[in-house]
Amino acid sequence: MAAAATAGSSPGSGPGDSPEGPEAEAPERRRKAHGMLKLYYGLSEGEAAGRPAGPDPLDPTDLNGAHFDPEVYLDKLRRECPLAQLMDSETDMVRQIRALDSDMQTLVYENYNKFISATDTIRKMKNDFRKMEDEMDRLATNMAVITDFSARISATLQDRHERITKLAGVHALLRKLQFLFELPSRLTKCVELGAYGQAVRYQGRAQAVLQQYQHLPSFRAIQDDCQVITARLAQQLRQRFRCGPSSLTPALPPAECVELLLFLAHARGRLEEELRSLEAELGPSPPAPDVLEFTDHGGSGFVGGLCQVAAAYQELFAAQGPAGAEKLAAFTRELGSRYFALVERRLAQEQGGGDNSLLVRALDRFHRRLRAPGALLAAAGLTDAATEIVERVARERLGHHLQGLRAAFLGCLTDVRQALAAPRVAGKEGPGLAELLANVASSILSHIKASLAAVHLFTAKEVSFSNKPYFRGEFCSQGVREGLIVGFIRSMCQTAQSFCDSPGEKGGATPPALLLLLSRLCLDYETATISYILTLTDEQFLVQDQSPVTPVSTLCAEARETARRLLTHYVKVQGLVISQMLRKSVETRDWLSTLEPRNVRAVMKRVVEDTTAIDVQVGLLYEEGVRKAQSSDSSKRTFSVYSSSRQQGRYAPSYTPSAPMDTNLLSNIQKLFSERIDVFSPVEFNKVSVLTGIIKISLKTLLECVRLRTFGRFGLQQVQVDCHFLQLYLWRFVADEELVHLLLDEVVASAALRCPDPVPMEPSVVEVICERG
Amino acid sequence: MGSCLCPLRACWLEEGNLEEMHAARSGVSLESCALCLHKNENCLMGRKIHIIDFDDENNMINKKVLLHQAGEIWHISASPADRGVLATCYNRTSDSKVLTCAAVWRMPKELESGSHESPDDSSSTAQTLELLCHLDNTAHGNMACVVWEPMGDGKRIISLADNHILLWDLQESSSQAVLASSASLEGKGQLRFTSGRWSPHHNCTQVATASDTTLRGWDTRSMSQIYCIENAHGQLVRDLDFNPNKQYYLASCGDDCKVKFWDTRNVTEPVKTLEEHSHWVWNVRYNHSHDQLVLTGSSDSRVMLSNMVSISSEPFGHLVDDDDISDQEDHRSEEKSKEPLQDNVIATYEEHEDSVYAVDWSSADPWLFASLSYDGRLVINRVPRALKYHILL
């Protein structure tokens, strides 16, 4: 029944295969099933087209085709075939159906078994895994325990381990010590065997350690031994060397070269250490050891070492010829330049200091120490470099001293200013001026001498570098004489002159007394001090240099010019003070409506007082000077007695109203014969000249001011009185009293011209008023 | 007639086109100069203005006297526009008081024109000035100086009165002076202007004044101070002058015997200082066309002519920069620029016996100048020929 059903549902499932038989054609069948599956899943036809080309797959009559239609197939059979064939076909179909049924059954059975076994396997796996998990857990706990144990073990073994390490270290050390202790014998053996290279290597290895521990007696002993042996070794080597290249085996020269290099490297190490220690001393900015100590260290350490090296080298490798010397020179040059750099740094720190002797001694040592290697190593030019350094330092010292002198001079000036300012407060002015001058002069001189003495140390006989050409020649002439002394005198003059150009013309920033004092100072320099200082310098520094030096006369001329300018400026300043006073007094007064004069105006008295004060001040510093009238005419004294009578004579014609023209004519004629009054003319170095200058300026101002005013009768008379008063007191100050007369006459004449009603006062009355005032 | 002359001020009259007229008529060029001479006649304060014609060709001097009866003249300046008009500052004495006033005057017609026609009678018959107007200063104090606006039409005038600076407008052909604006100097002490100049630059809007040791610049439009040179001189500043060719440049002189040259844009330092005189320098004047020539007069009785090439408008000589100059000229100018002149004093004139109070250049001939001293001596000098050719060529 079931078969019928299948036959009915799929009658064409295998009509194409069935003829070959299902059993025999298994691969074929499988492939067919495969193909059908493929077909079912809609894979490409081409995949399934591997089988032999059958009928058209779209043919609905094909039993195995996908588009099989039973009705069409039946119709076709019934229409085409006879009955017998139909029957056959029917049986055939039945048979095929049965075969398919059985196939299906076997397939199901086969696969059923497989499913069963698979399920079993999975179940078994499940069980196994559960077991395995348990075991893994157990493993983990075990591992933890093991770690624990192992840590505990290593902890317990720790100290023992350390001890072992230490012991191992000690062992190594002992091995080394043993090496050291055995060193002498080994060296000896090496030397005996002639294994020089080996010996040097040993020595090189041990050297540092021995050096480090040489304070221990045992090591010391070893070192000594070693040194002895090394010395012997060196001796032997040298001997072999001396035997000449001929006796050397051909293999030896390169070895010797190696030796040479080693030697130099060794020496370099030692010298560099010296340099380092020097640098360390240099390190802190306030250098702990003084410069002497420093150069000593440098001299004994570095330079000594260098000497040794050089001596040994030359002894050892004399045979090397120029190439060897070249090498040594280069070596020395390099190290030497570093040493010099250090020394210069140190010396630069010393520049500011005041102690020259220490510096000179230090330089001396420095220079002296370098002479030995200098002789050995002429090629390296160490001596030249050292001399250069010394020269540079000397030059800088000179500059330093010049600065010091300048500062001292300025200090002196400040002191003077203060001294000038102070007594003015106390009320007594002037008396200290000469004293101040002496103080300033002596302090400057002592400063100069101190500087000379300090600088002189550079050229002392016992100093090793003093016989260098620079110190014999240029240092003395250009450095000390020109740079220091002449430079200072010049700068002094400049400083003094700068007071003349000071902008404070009006206020007078510089006290006039200071100007006067400086002027006198410069003059003193001109007359004596400069030549004295220069002679002193020339004596102390026996100048052998032929280079041109500033002659004394030039300097003197400069100083004189400065003195003159200062004095002229002094005259201008003082003249200005007085003329301002006069100008104000003339400008502010109402001359037209003034009353009849009864007194000399206070300002004139003030002028005379001030002039007297200036006279005293100048008299403290300057000589009297020559008076024209006094020298030629002994009537001077009598003049002061009879001045009034002479005055009368002079003024009488001027003020007679009847003859105003005479005045004019007289003054014009006078002018023709008198020389032009140069108001701000240069002054000479004496009191009279100074005072003349000041009075000239003042009176000229008075004259100009009077010309700008208009006077009433009494105004004119007041001018008359004032001028007479001035005449009475000012003549004694000036060189040529005619000058005062002339100027005062002009003042009165100008006032008369400027007066609409010129009625002069009776000369006798004028006299009375002046004498009363 | 015992007379003594105490001249204080002189000025050259503006020549204008009159000079050409003269030249056309007589073939000589003429300059006129007006002096104010203080005449002291029998104790009367009669004053005169001397008009002096200098005939360059014949080296002849003609003098004419004008009476200035109002008082003694302290300052005089001629109108730039009208040759016959001048302004003076004069002293008026009344009730034993002196007041300095200022007024504008007109010269008589015949003097103005053909002056040298009748030299004989002009010296004998003194003519009188015609008063145009007073510059009323009753409220402001003593007039120190009057200056006309340069290049103007003679309508504006500045006067300095004590500490006031007054700008006047002259109206109705100078017959009326109206105070246009004024400013005054404030400060402690007695401030008084001593001198003033009107700058020819900046469209004539700047005036510089001197008071005591200070120089000040003023803007005439707002009458406000534009610059101030404190302590320009150590002592009183006597006079100042503007460089006619170089803006901002100013010369000043004073009692410290110095002449200083300033750039008003930098007032801290003088550009240059001359210290040649040995007494107060009363006057400093730039040459009107060659501003390297500077004239100074001093009470040391000397007149000095200086050549300030380095700060002049042609520091390297006259540079010919026309396009069509010949190569030769070009070469020459190059040569000149190679050796510039040094600043120096060209000449010192010592003809005067007394203090020189006034110096000025001729307004007609740039190589001519006059100086006037206390003793009444007027000296007319020429720039040395060598220098003249050096400058010209």
Boltz contact constraints between the chains, C-beta under 6 A:
constraints:
  - contact:
      token1: [A, 505]
      token2: [B, 234]
      max_distance: 6.0
  - contact:
      token1: [A, 506]
      token2: [B, 234]
      max_distance: 6.0
  - contact:
      token1: [A, 592]
      token2: [B, 96]
      max_distance: 6.0
  - contact:
      token1: [A, 593]
      token2: [B, 96]
      max_distance: 6.0
  - contact:
      token1: [A, 661]
      token2: [B, 2]
      max_distance: 6.0
  - contact:
      token1: [A, 664]
      token2: [B, 4]
      max_distance: 6.0
  - contact:
      token1: [A, 671]
      token2: [B, 353]
      max_distance: 6.0
  - contact:
      token1: [A, 678]
      token2: [B, 278]
      max_distance: 6.0
  - contact:
      token1: [A, 679]
      token2: [B, 278]
      max_distance: 6.0
  - contact:
      token1: [A, 679]
      token2: [B, 279]
      max_distance: 6.0
  - contact:
      token1: [A, 680]
      token2: [B, 278]
      max_distance: 6.0
  - contact:
      token1: [A, 704]
      token2: [B, 299]
      max_distance: 6.0
  - contact:
      token1: [A, 710]
      token2: [B, 98]
      max_distance: 6.0
  - contact:
      token1: [A, 756]
      token2: [B, 43]
      max_distance: 6.0
  - contact:
      token1: [A, 756]
      token2: [B, 45]
      max_distance: 6.0
